[in-house]
Amino acid sequence: MAARGLDGFEVTAIAEEAHLPYDRVALSKALTGDPADVDLTLGDPTMWDLAGVTLRTGARAVRIDTDARIVYTEDGRGQTDRHAYDELVLATGSNAARLPIPGADKSYVYRTLEDVWFLRAEIGRLAEDLGRTPVVAVIGGGLLGIEAAAGAQSLGAESIIIDGSPWPMNRQLDEGAGQALTRLIGAKGFTIHGGVFPSEVQTDDAGRVTGVVMADERVIDADLVVVAIGVRPRDELIRAAVDAAAETGNAGRANSTDNSGSAGLELGPRGGVVIDEACATGAPNVWAIGEVASFGGMCLGLVAPANTMAEIVADRLHGGDATFPGFDTATKLKLSGVDVASFGDAFAAEPGALEIVYADPARGVYQKIVTTDDARTLLGGIFVGDASPYMALRPLLGRELPAEPGAFLTASTAGAEGGEAPETELPDDAILCSCNNVAAGTLRDAVNACGTCEGKDPVQDVAGLKACTRAGTQCGSCVPMIKKLLEAELTKSGVTVSKALCEHISLSRQELFDAIRVLQLTSFEDIMSRYGTGAGCDICKPTIASILASQTSAYVLDAGRGTLQDTNDRALANMQKDGTYSVVPRIPGGEITPEKLGVIAAVAQKYGLYTKITGGQRIDMFGARLEQLPDIWAELIAAGMESGQAYGKSLRTVKSCVGSTWCRYGQQDSVGMAIQLELRYRGLRSPHKLKLGVSGCARECAEARGKDVGVIATADGWNLYVGGNGGATPAHAQLLAKDLDDETLIAYIDRYFMYYIRTADRLQRTARWQEELDGGLEHVRQVVVEDSLGIAAELEAAMATHVEHYEDEWAATLADPERLRRFRSFVNAPQEQDDSIVHVPERDQIRPATQAEREGARVSLGASIPVRAAALGEGV
């Protein structure tokens, strides 16, 4: 509605849950992610601030009166309210289906945010109470069941899948595909029990779950049972309206569809309210969308049809004539490392349909394309293990294929020798984003400024396309195709899709890195003479400095490299708002002796520094003048400490919990591993800062999954997570490998970091780098774990060279009088202080004064007053 305009409309949305409307498709993120970091809110929250739009949360609709056009609601305190309407849209969704077996009341479902938050807390509680890894049995082998099992496993539980069907996802996959999927998810550590239905949730005398009894009398041990067997439409309002009409003698009208009755509503054969192709119910001015809408006798719990129905109703309310084309049943499993997709007539039910199949059970790969009997028109397909053709084929459903069907079986030798599916240009009316029903032509219009977006300016990046068309904003599976379409349109328009580092260097960062490495270039001048123009800029200079630092062990400020660095790197310290600097000694793994703590305290007192414990388990000291830095570091280094490199695009910290050394729940020595990792990767320069975390058990006290590399202990070793970031767009790390021994863990981290350093863009965090790689996490896994590029030994050797030649930058500075010349505030008066710097006391420490406070008393703490550096550069 808002996208079409709200003129003449007053829209009231009534929601039973207390939250803003959120994306149920992404519930697994809420299960595995930190609740404080996960935001599933649908759309822009400011939408609810628009004039004419009202959102009522925490209000449950309890009755509708279609004759009087009133909706009655009740809040959590039992207060009732009534809402008159001109048009009513029923979007009540569905409930998770329950099991009609003994003990079912001891099981849980996976449907709302409250459900997943409870399961998250319950798995943690069980781990603590039991003192071991809890076992979670998920009943249901469909999409939701597999994702729930994966979520439980990522939280440290052992996951078991129980499915009455012979293979998982049997509604989307045929037997061959089901067998391949079973092999893939079995390799992920899931235990699967298929072909037999559960008959009871077993409990002990205290009412605690102990297992699931199967129909064949087997007992599967479990500590928690989650039911994910499907959904049932929430049609109680409709049923109540039908019953009320019957009681008042209007039963005939209640079940009619002529829009003339007092109720006029009809229940579908499987529940839900019957709608026509306009998404209108049998009652006047009442519409229904989503899982509660029964069309053709079916109610489906899929997001794409729900969004399409919403578009149709909005169009109708604006006087349009859009119609619902039927259900798009395409599905794609969102499970890291398990590639599964199904669409169209996947079971070849169409008379005369042909099935072109490639299957490799040993690899867990199955690909099938279904066509008409002349092998030309695409009817559907199934992909397991390698779903790379899915995005290109799905928009061509019902159209003639641009190549022989076998060419699209990329896993086979027939498929372009195992390469990508044939390139094809999608027709304008082909739906590229089915979640939001966005056609390829709509995206092309946005790129070519044909009126799609407000303002009609051309869109030249993926973010702009998403904002303009909403394509790729829900499940995200179409984003790679959006990117390809964008690049193709820009190329056709004569716009060169540039990957240049900056205006001075036409190479991408990856290309420049490889060129410097192969030619063994060591100076900015040599690099610019070969690959650049001009004198460089604040983009290419620090980038080249970082590349040189990651490939050589030379002191970062020598041989003219000091002028390339950012301000903080030039001073080997972070500049603060008042021109002073912070000092951060390394505290590997957060472990520090009382003696070293005493040195830090003495230094802070002596130089009058503000102290704060950082989020990375270190101590930060603020307020040091430039010329004080060498003296401060001399005292810290004499006590056995070194630079924490808080100023560099490099390794920052490795956060840890106390692990098995002290904690009664710890399964491995997390502190020891954290120290080992921090001492190994210290000084490692990279495209962006790097952070690691090591947790001693699944309770995750070190918040390892919020780091670029997260390590979580298990009873059998270490689970390795990669690609987690904080910052403005946080991302949780994803599981790369599990139950690793120490040696394998370190080898994989070596490879991961070096591959990232070689291939990432300038200032690109690991999360974004990982997302933008073709193949994403699976590509990373193939390179790092399976050595698909044959460079594992080379990456490990590069890291070994870094470790061998590491030198603390501040120790190197103190050892060379020439290097110390950089650290003077004033060239001609190195000990003179800048009186413009004013500090004021606050909470028994100091802070920079505000402008108003500068006019007041000047404060001096300790032996000195921090001053602003007036000169800082190469060799001054």
N, C-alpha and C positions, 0 to 999 in steps of 0.2 A: 504494500500500500504506500509506504513512505517513498519508495523509489518512483512510483507513478504520480505522486502528489497527493496531498491530504485536503485539498480545497473541497469544502462541503462535507467533509467526513469528521466525525469524532470517534476515535477508535479506543475501545477499552479491552485490554487483555487481562483475563482472569487466570491466575496460576496457583495451583495448590501448594507447590513447593515454595520455600522462602527465598530461593535464589532468583537472580535474573535468568531468563531462558538460556539454557546451555546445550552444548553439543553432546548428545548421548553416544554418537558414533565414536567419540574420543574418550570414553569412560576409562579405558585401560590406562590412559595417561594419569588419571586421578588415582588409580589404584597403585601404580608404581612410583608416581612422583610425589614430591613434597607438597602437601596441600597449600602451603603458603606460596608456592611457585607456579602451580597449575591453574590456569584460567581458561575455562571451557566456554565462556560467555559467547553466545551467538550474536554476530553483528556488532555494531558500534553501540556501546552503552548509552551514548548521548542521544540515540534514537528515542529513548524513553523520556527525554526532556523536550521533545518537539511539542509545539502547541497542537492541541487536539488529540494527543496520545496519552493514555493513562494505563499504567501497569499496576494491577492489584495482586501482590504476592501473598502467599499464606492464606488464600481464600479458596475454599473448596466449593465447587458448584454442586448443590444437593438436589436441585429440581429445576426443570424447565417447563414453562407453560407456553406452548406454541400458539394458543389462541390469544392470550393476553400479551404475548411477546415479552415475557419477563424471565430472567434467570435469577434464581435464588442461591445465595452463597452463605457459607458459614465459616468463621475463622476459628483459630485454635482455642479461643476462649468460649466458644459456643454462641458467639454473637452472629445473628443472621442479617443479611442485607438483600436488597432486591435491585436488579439492574434491568431497566427497560431497554429494548433494542429495536432497531428497524431491520437489521440484518444480523443473523447469528451464524458464526462459523464454529462448528464442533471440531476441536483438535485435541481430544482427550487422550489420545495415544493408546497405550496398552500397559498391561501388567505382566510381570514375569510369571510364566506358568509354574504351577506347583505340582508336586508328586502326590498322588492319592495312595500313599503307602504308610504303614506304621512307622512312627518316628520322624515323619516328614516335618513336624514342627521344630525339630532340632537342626534342620538344614537352613541354608541362607540362599538368597538370590542375588543377582548381579544386574541391577536395573537403574538405580538412582545414585546420585552423589553420596547420599547417606549410606547406601548399601556398600559402596566401595570403600568409603572411609571406615565403616565398621569392620569390613574384612581386613583392611590394612592393619587396624589396631588389634584385631583378634589374632592375626597371625603372629604379630609381635608378642602379644600376651602369652600365646601358647608356647612360643619358643622359650620365653622366660620361665614359665611355670614347669614345662616339661624338661628343661635343661638339654634339649636336643632339637634337631630339625623337625618341625611339625609336618605331618602328612595331610595334604589337602586333596580330597576326592571331588572332582568336578563331574557331575552327572550331566551329560550332553556333549556330543562331539561335533556340534555345529560351529559356526563362526564365533559366536559369543562364548561358547564353552572352551574352545581352544585358546581364545584371548584371555579368558579368566584364568585358565591353567598357567598360561605364560606369565601373567601378572603375579600369581601366587608364587611361581618359581623365582621370579626376579626379586621377590621380597624375602627369599631365603627358604621357602618351603619346598618340600618334595611334592610334585604334582602328579596326580593320577587322573586319567580321563576314563569315564565309564559311559559307554554308548550302546544302546540296544541294537543299533544298526551294525551290519558287518564291517563297515568302514566309516571313518569320520567324514563329515560334510556330505553325506549321501544324497542330500537334496540338490547339491550343486555339482557333484562329481560322480562319474561312472566308476565301475569297479577298478579298472586299471589305474585311474587317477587316484582313487581312494587308497589303493595299495602303495602307490608312490608317496602319497602324503603320510601314510602310516609310518613308512620307513624314515621320512624326513623328521617328523616330530618325535619319533622314537630316538633318533640320533641326538635330539635336543635334550634328552634326559627325561622325557615324559613316559610313564607307563600307561599303556592303553589296554583296556578290557572292552572288547567289542562283541556284538552278536548276542548278548544276554542282557535282559533288563534287570534293574535292581528291584528287590521286593521289600526291603526294609532298611531303615537307617538304625543301626544298632547302637544302644547306649548301655552304660554301666548302671549300677544301683544309685549312683549320685546324679544320674541324668547327663553325664558327659558322653559325647560321641566317641565310639570306639571302632566303628567300621560300617561297611555297607554289605548287607546280605543280598546275594544275587539269586535270581530265579532258579539257578541250578544248585543252590545251597552253598555255594562258595561264600566265604567271608573275606572281604577286602578291607584290611586294616586302614583306618583313617582317623584323624583327630578333628577334622572339620569337613563338612560337606556343603558344597555349593551346587545349586541346581540351575542349569542354563539349558533348558529344553525347549525354549521358544517363548512366545508371547501370546497373550490373549487380549483382544480389544477391550478397552474400558468403555463399555456400552451401557453401564448401569443407569445413566440418565435417560437413555433412549428406552431401555426396558421399563423404567418407572413410568415414562410418559405413555408408552403403549398400554401398560397395565392400568394407569389412571383413566385412559380413554375407554378401555374395556369396562371398567367399573361404572363409568357414567353413561354407558350405553352407546359409546362411540367406537366400539371395537372395529366395526367395518371401516370407518374412516381412519382409525389408527393404523390399519394395515393396508391402506390404499396408497397409490402413488399419483393421485390426480391433483395434488396440491390443494385439495378443497376441505380436508378434514380438520378437526380441532387439534389433532396431533399430526396425522398424516405421515408418521414415521414408520419405516419397515425394517425389521431386523434381517440381517443376512443369514444364509444357511450355516455359516460358521461364526456367527456373531457379528457385531458391528452394525452400522446403519447403512442401508442401501443408498447408493448415489447413482446419478446418471452421468453421462459423459461431460456435463457441465459442472460436476461435483455438487449438484443440488440434491437434497433429500426430497422425500415426498411431502414435507411440510413447507408451507409458504415461507420464503425468505430465510430458510435454514439450509446451510451448506455443511459439508463435512470433508475433512482432509486427513491424510495420514493413516495411521494404523487402525483408527476407529472406522474408517470408511470402507465399506464393502462394495467392490466393483467386480462384476462378473462372477459373483459368488466367492470372492477372495478378499481377505485382509492380509496385507503383508507388512512386516516390520522392517522396511528398508527406507533409507533416507531419500533416495533419488525420487521415487514416486511421490513421497510426501511433499517435497519441494515443488515438484511439477504441479500437484494439486493446488498448492498454495498460490502459485503463479496464475493458475486458471481462475480461481475464485477472485483474486485481485483484479484480473482482467475483466471478469464478468461484472464485478461491482462498479467498474469504470465504464460499463456499457459495451464491452467487447464480446466476442463470440468464441473464445478459445475452448477447445475440447480436450478431454483426457484421452491420450492415445492407448492407454493400457500400461501394465506394469513392466518396468525395466528391472529384470531380475539379476542383472549382472552383479557379481560380488567379487571382492578381492580381499584375501586374508591379510590382516595387518599383524604379522608376526615376524620379527627380525630373523632373517636367514631362511625363512620358509616362504617361497614364492608360489602363490596359488591364485588363480583367477578363473572365473567361469562366466560365460555370457551367452545370451540367445538360446537357440535350440541345442543345448549342450548334449542332450541325450539322443539327438537325431530322431525325434519323434515324427518329423515331417515326412510324409510318404515320398519314397524315392531318394531320401537324403543320403549323401555320401559321407563317410568318415575317413579322413586322412590322418593317420595316427603314427606317432613315433614314441616308443616306450623303451626306457632303460631302467628296469627295476633296481639294478645294483646301484645306480647313481641317484635313484629317487627322482627321475625325470620322466614326465609324461606330457606329451603335447598332442592335441587333437583339434582339427579344424573340420567343421561340418558345413557342407555346401549342398546346393541343388544337384540333381543327378547329372547335370552337364559340367559339374566341377567349376562353375563360374561364379554363382551368386553365394555370398557368405550368409550362412544361417546361424552359426554359433561356434563356440570353441571352449576348450578346457586346457589350462596350462598349469602344470605342477613342477616345481623344481627350477623351471626357467620360464617365466611369464613375460619375457621381454617383448614378444609380438603383441601382447594384449592391448596396449594403449593404441597402437597403430591400427589394429584390426577392429576394435570395438566400434569406432565411429563409422566403419564401413558395413555394419550389419545391415543385411537386406540389399546390398549393392554388389555390383560385379567387381571381383577382385582384379587388381592391376597386374597380377602375375599368377603363375601356377600355384595352387594351394600349398604344394610341398615346399615351395621356396620360403614360406613363412614358418616352417618348422625349424627354428634356429638351432635347436639342440642336435639336429641330425646333420649328416653330410649333405643331404638334399637342400638344406636351408642355407644357401649361399656359403657352403663350406663351413657351417657353424657360425657364421657371422650374424649381423643384424638382419631383421626383416627388410624386404625391399622398401625403398623410399616411395612414398605416395603422397600426393597433395589431396587433402581432405576436401570434399565438396563443401560449399558454404553452409548447406543445411545439415551437415553431419554434426551430431551432438558430441562435442569434445569433453565438456564437463557435465556429466549426467546428474551429479548431485544438485546443481543449480540450473540445469537445462540450458547451458550456454553452447551455442553453435559455433563452428569454426568461422563462419562468416561474421558473426558478432565480434569475435576477436580481431579479425582482419580489419573490420571497420574502425575499431579502436586504434589499431596501429596506424591506419591510413587516414585518420581524422575524418571519418565519414559520418559523424554525428552520433556515434554511440555514447560518447562521454560528454558530460556537461562542459561547455566551453569549446568542445570540438577540437581540442589540441591533440596532436598525435601522441600516442603512448609508445615509449621506446624502451621499457624495461618490464620485467615480469611483475614487479611490485605494482606498477601502474596499471597493468592489465588486470590484476586481481582486484584492485580497488575500483576500477571502472566497471568491470563486467561481473564480478563476484566469482569468476571461474577459479578453481583451485583453492577456494577459501574454506572448504569443508573437509573432505577426507584427504585431499592433497595429492591423490594418485595421478591426476592429470597434469601436474605441474611440468614434468619433463616434456610432454607434448606441447604444452603452452610455450615453453621456451623454444622448442624447435620451430613452431609456427611463427613466433616473433622474429627469430633470426632469419627465417626464409622470407618473410614479408619485408623486413628491413633491407635485405639483399636485393630483392626485386625492385625496391624503391630507389636503389642506388646508394643506400646508406651502408657504408662499410661497418660490419660488426667488429669493432676494434677490441683487441685484447692488450693494447699497448699499456706499458707501465705508466707512462706519462707523455707529455708533449716532446720530451727529449729522447725517449727510448721507445722504439716501436715494438720491442719484444714484450711478451708477458713476463711476469716474475718467474714463472717456472722455466720458460725458455732462456731467460737471462741467467738463472741459477745454473742450468745445465751447461750453457756456454762458458761461464766462468769456471765451472768445475772441470770440464773437458780440456780447456785451454790452460788451466792452472793460472789464471790471471790473479794478480795480487794487489793491483793499485787502481784507484778510481780513474786516473788518467788513462791507463791502458784500456780499461773497460769502455770509457766514453769515446776514445779514439776509434774503437772497433764497432761499437753498437749504439753510440749516442751522438747527439748534436748539442752545441752550446755548452754552458757551464753547469747544467743540472739545476735541480730545484729541490724544494723541501719534501718532494715525494721520492724521487730517484736517489737522492743522496743517502738518506738513512736506510733505504732499501738495500742499496749496494753495500753500505757499511754492515748491515745485518748479514747479508749473504757472505761477505768476506769473513766476518767473525765466525759464522757457522761452518766455514770450510777450512779456516786456518786457526792457529792458536796464537796469533800475534796480538800484542797489546792493542786494545781498540782505539787508543788515542794517538798512537805513533804513526809515522810516515804519512802525515797529512790526513789521516782518517778522523782526527778529532773534529775537523770542520764539517765532516759529513754527518756527525751524530746529532740527535735531538739534544735539547738543552740539558735534560737530566743525565744523559749518557756522558756529556762533556764534563760534568762535575762529579760523575759517579755517585750521584745522590739526587733525590727528588726535590726540586725547587717548590717552595710553598708560596702562599699568597702574599707574604710580606718580603719575599726575596731571600729568606733564609732557607736552610735545607734540613732534610730529615736524615737520620742515621739508623740503619736497620741491619744489625748483625744477623748472620745466619744462625738459626736454631734448628738443626736437622730433626725432623719428625716431632718438633715441639718439646724435645727432651733437653734439659739443661741442668747443670750442677748448681748447687747453692753458691759455690765459689764464683762461677761465671755470672750468676745473678747479682752477686755483690759487686762485681766489677762494673756491670751495667749501671747499677744504682749509684756507684761512686762517680762514674763519668757524667751521668745526668746531673748529679748534684754539683760537681765541679764546674760544669759549663752552663749551668742554669737551663737545662733542657726540659721541655714538656715530655712526659712519657705516657704511652698508651699501649695496651696489649692488642695486637691485631687479630683479625679473623683467621689468619693463617698460623696462629700459635707462635708469634714472635713478639718482640718488644720494639716499638718504634719510638725514637727520640727526636723531637722537633725543636727547631729554633737555632740550629748551628750556623755560624757565619762560614762563608766559603773558606777563609784562611784558617778556620778552626778545624776543618774536616781532617787534615793530616794528623793533627795532634790527637784528636779523638780516636781516629782509627789506629794510631800507634799504640794507644793504651789497650784498645780492644784486641788487637792482633797479638800483643804481648801476652794477653791472657788466654790465647788459644782460639780466638774467634776469627771470623772472616766476613767478607761482604755478603749480605743477603741478596744483592742485586735487585733490590726493590725498584730500581730505576730503569731496568732494561726490559726489552721484549725478549724474555728468556724465562728460565725456570724461576718461579717465585718460591713456592712452599710445597712441602709434602705434609699434609695434615694427617694426624693419626689419633686413634684412641689408645688406651693402655694395653688392649689385647690380652692375650693369654698370660702375660707376665704377672698381672695383678687381678684382672677381672675374672670372676667365676664363670662368666659366660663365654669368654674369649676362646676361639678355636685355633688361632695362630698368633705368632708374635708380631703384631701389627707395628709396634714401635720399631723393632729391629728391621723389618722390611722397609718402613718409611725412611729410616735413616740411610739404609743401603741405597734406596732409590734417589734420595736427595743428594747424597754425596756422589752418585753416579752422573746425575744430569745437571748438577750445579754449573752455572756458566754457559749452558747450552742456549745459544742465540737462535731465535725462531721468528716466523712472521708475526706472531703475537705472543703475549705472555702465556706461560704454561703453569698449571696448577695440578697437583696430584692429591689423592686422599687414599688412606689405607685404613680399613675398618676390620677389627678383629672378629666380627661375627655379623650375622644378618641384621642385627639391630642398627647397624650403620651409624654409629655415633660420630664418625669422622666425616659424614656427609660426602662419601667418596663419589657418589653418582652425580654430584654437582660439579665435578672436576673434569679437566681434559682427559685425564686417565684416572680411573677409580679402581681400586683393588679391594675386594671383600673376601674375607677368609671363609672357608668351608671346612667341613671335617676332613675333606680329601685334598685340600690345597688352597688355591686362590681362584676366584672368579675375576676376570678382567673386563672392565667396562671402559668404553672410549667415547669421546665426543661430547662430554658434558661441559657446559659453560654457565657462568653467572652473567652479570651485566644487564644491559637493557633488554635483551631478548634471551632469557635463560633457556637452557636445554638440558635435559637429563641424559647422562651417558647411557649407552646401549651395550648390552652384553656381547662381547667379542669371542670370548673363550672361557671355559669353566674348568674347575678342579685342576689347575696347573701347578706343577712343582716350581720351586724358586727359579731354577735355571731357565725353564721354558717361559715363565712369566717375564723375566727380564729380557730375554731374547725378543719376545713379541713387543714389548714396550720400546726396545731399541728400534725395531723395524718401523713401528707405528710413528714414532717421533721423527725419524729420519725421512720417511716417506712424506709426512706432512710438511717438513721443512723444505723438501725439494719441490713439492707440487702445489702448495697453497698460494693464494694470492696475497698481495701486500696487506698487512693488518687484518687478515682473515682468521677468525677463531676456528678451532678444530670442529665445532659443531656445524658451522656454515660450510666449511671445507668438505666435511663428510657428506652433508646433504647434497652439495652440488656435484660431487663426483658421479659419473655415470655408474649406476648400480648402487650408489650409496654405501651403506654399511656392508652389504654383501661383497661389494668390490674391495673394500678395505679388508674384509676377512680373507678373501681369495689371495690378496697380495701379502698380507701379514702372516696368516696362519698356513695357507696352502702354497705360498710362494709361486703364484700363478705367473708372475713376470720374471721369475728366475733371478731376482735381485736381493733376496733375503741375506745372503752372505755379504754382499756389497754394503747393504744398509747396516748390518751389524759391525762390519769392519770400520765404516765411517764413524759409528758411535764409539767404537773402541779407540779410535784415533783421538776423538774429543776427550775421552776419559784420561787417556795417557798424557795428553799435553795440557790439561787444565791447570791454570794458575790464577790464584785470587788476584783480582784487579787492584785492590787496595794494597795488598802486600807488594805487588809489582810497582805500584806508584811510590810507596815509601822507600823502595830500594834505589830509586833513581832521582837525583837532584833536579835533573832537567824536567822530569815529569812533574815534580812538585811545584815548578814555577807557574803552572796553570792555576794553582789554588791561591790567588791573591785577590782581594777585593778591589784594591787600587794599585795600579802598576807602580806609581811613584811613591806611594805611602802604604805599604802592605799591611801595617798594623793599625792604621787609622780606622776608626769606627764611623759608621753612618748614623748621624743623630736623627735622621728622619724615621728610623725604626723605633717604634714604641710598643712595649708589651704591657699588659695589665694583668693583675692577679685574678684567678678564677678557680674555685675549688682547690685551693692550696697549690696551684701551679700557675703557669703563664699562658697567655694567648695573645695573638696580634690585636692591637687596639683598633677600634673603629675610628672613623674620621672625627667624630665628636670627642672621643676619649683622648685623641692626640693633643687636644688643647688642654687636657688636665695633667695630672702628675705623671712623670716618667718613672717607670719601675725598672729596677735592676735586681735580678736574682742571681746569686752565685758570683763567679769571677768575671762575667762578661755580659755584654748586651748584644744579641744577634743583630747583624747589619746586612743590608742589601749589597750584593756583589755589583761593582761598577765595571768590572772588566772580566771577561771570560772568553777565552778563545785559544786557538792553536798557538802554543809557544809563547804566550804573553808572560 
